[in-house]
């Protein structure tokens, strides 16, 4: 709010006086006894867009955000890919196999993610078999526990990444047995 008879603010950029500024008026027109008339068309009503705000005709809006990759699918697809990775970490190859068989024809992205989880869990299955043979010697039990923890951590990391809609890094052991 400007006060009457106050000098204008200093102009550090030497651009001249602001438009509509009159010395000593402060926005109140003393000659007419009131404030200036409303703009042409009146003031905008509540809920109506104000001119100069938001995207204008011919100006681009925000549009799709970059960095989300091919998984611009719905939340159902992200959830199914999440279950494929997390379920693979907990229950082995069964959950990624079920997700792959159910969603392979409906969503190419879920098919890709569930196939990656299934391939990784098949490699883990080979490791579990080797550790069960080695369980005759105590080292097999330790190997089995280490494989389970490794599989769980990898499944959680990849599942959280695909649930956020990010492109997850590949599993450490990557084969293409299921495509």
QUIBEL-V339171 format. One record per residue. RES is the residue in three letters. NEAR is the number of other ideal C-beta (glycine too) atoms within 8 Angstrom. D_FIRST is the distance of its C-alpha to the first C-alpha in Angstrom with 1 decimal. Layout:
res = <RES:RES>
near = <NEAR:NEAR>
d_first = <D_FIRST:D_FIRST>
This chain:
res = <UNK:UNK:UNK:UNK:UNK:UNK:UNK:UNK:UNK:UNK:UNK:UNK:UNK:UNK:UNK:UNK:UNK:UNK:UNK:UNK:UNK:UNK:UNK:UNK:UNK:UNK:UNK:UNK:UNK:UNK:UNK:UNK:UNK:UNK:UNK:UNK:UNK:UNK:UNK:UNK:UNK:UNK:UNK:UNK:UNK:UNK:UNK:UNK:UNK:UNK:UNK:UNK:UNK:UNK:UNK:UNK:UNK:UNK:UNK:UNK:UNK:UNK:UNK:UNK:UNK:UNK:UNK:UNK:UNK:UNK:UNK:UNK:UNK:UNK:UNK:UNK:UNK:UNK:UNK:UNK:UNK:UNK:UNK:UNK:UNK:UNK:UNK:UNK:UNK:UNK:UNK:UNK:UNK:UNK:UNK:UNK:UNK:UNK:UNK:UNK:UNK:UNK:UNK:UNK:UNK:UNK:UNK:UNK:UNK:UNK:UNK:UNK:UNK:UNK:UNK:UNK:UNK:UNK:UNK:UNK:UNK:UNK:UNK:UNK:UNK:UNK:UNK:UNK:UNK:UNK:UNK:UNK:UNK:UNK:UNK:UNK:UNK:UNK:UNK:UNK:UNK:UNK:UNK:UNK:UNK:UNK:UNK:UNK:UNK:UNK:UNK:UNK:UNK:UNK:UNK:UNK:UNK:UNK:UNK:UNK:UNK:UNK:UNK:UNK:UNK:UNK:UNK:UNK:UNK:UNK:UNK:UNK:UNK:UNK:UNK:UNK:UNK:UNK:UNK>
near = <4:6:6:9:4:7:4:9:4:4:9:4:4:5:4:4:6:5:4:4:7:5:6:6:9:9:7:8:9:7:4:5:5:5:5:4:2:4:5:2:3:5:5:7:5:3:3:6:6:6:5:3:5:4:5:5:3:3:6:4:5:3:5:5:6:4:5:10:8:5:12:6:9:5:5:7:13:13:9:14:17:12:11:18:16:12:13:17:12:9:6:11:11:8:14:16:9:8:16:14:7:8:13:9:4:6:9:6:11:16:12:8:13:16:12:12:16:15:14:14:13:12:10:13:10:8:10:11:8:10:13:9:8:10:10:5:6:6:7:14:9:8:12:12:8:8:12:8:8:9:14:10:9:12:15:11:9:14:15:9:11:15:10:6:8:9:6:9:4:6:10:5:6:9:7:6:6:8:4>
d_first = <0.0:3.7:6.5:9.8:12.5:11.1:13.1:12.1:12.5:16.2:17.9:20.4:22.1:22.5:21.4:20.2:17.1:14.8:16.0:14.3:12.5:13.8:14.0:12.5:11.1:7.3:8.2:10.2:13.8:15.5:18.9:19.2:17.5:15.2:12.9:14.7:17.6:17.8:19.2:23.0:24.6:21.8:19.5:21.4:23.1:23.1:25.6:25.5:24.7:21.6:22.6:22.3:22.8:26.2:29.5:29.8:33.1:35.3:33.3:35.0:33.8:34.6:38.3:40.9:40.3:42.9:45.2:46.5:49.8:52.2:51.5:48.8:50.9:50.0:49.6:53.3:54.5:52.5:53.9:57.4:57.2:55.8:58.8:61.2:60.1:59.6:62.7:64.7:63.7:64.9:67.7:69.0:69.7:69.9:66.2:65.5:68.7:67.7:64.2:65.8:68.4:65.9:63.1:64.8:65.0:61.6:59.2:60.2:57.5:58.8:62.3:61.5:59.9:62.6:65.3:63.8:63.8:67.4:68.7:67.3:68.8:72.1:72.2:71.4:74.2:76.6:75.4:75.9:79.5:80.3:78.9:81.0:84.1:83.2:82.7:86.4:85.4:82.4:80.2:79.7:77.8:75.4:75.0:74.3:71.6:70.0:70.0:68.5:65.6:65.1:65.1:62.7:60.2:60.4:60.0:57.0:55.2:56.0:55.3:51.8:51.0:52.1:50.4:47.1:48.0:48.6:51.7:53.8:56.1:59.8:62.2:64.1:67.4:66.9:69.8:70.0:72.6:70.6:68.6>
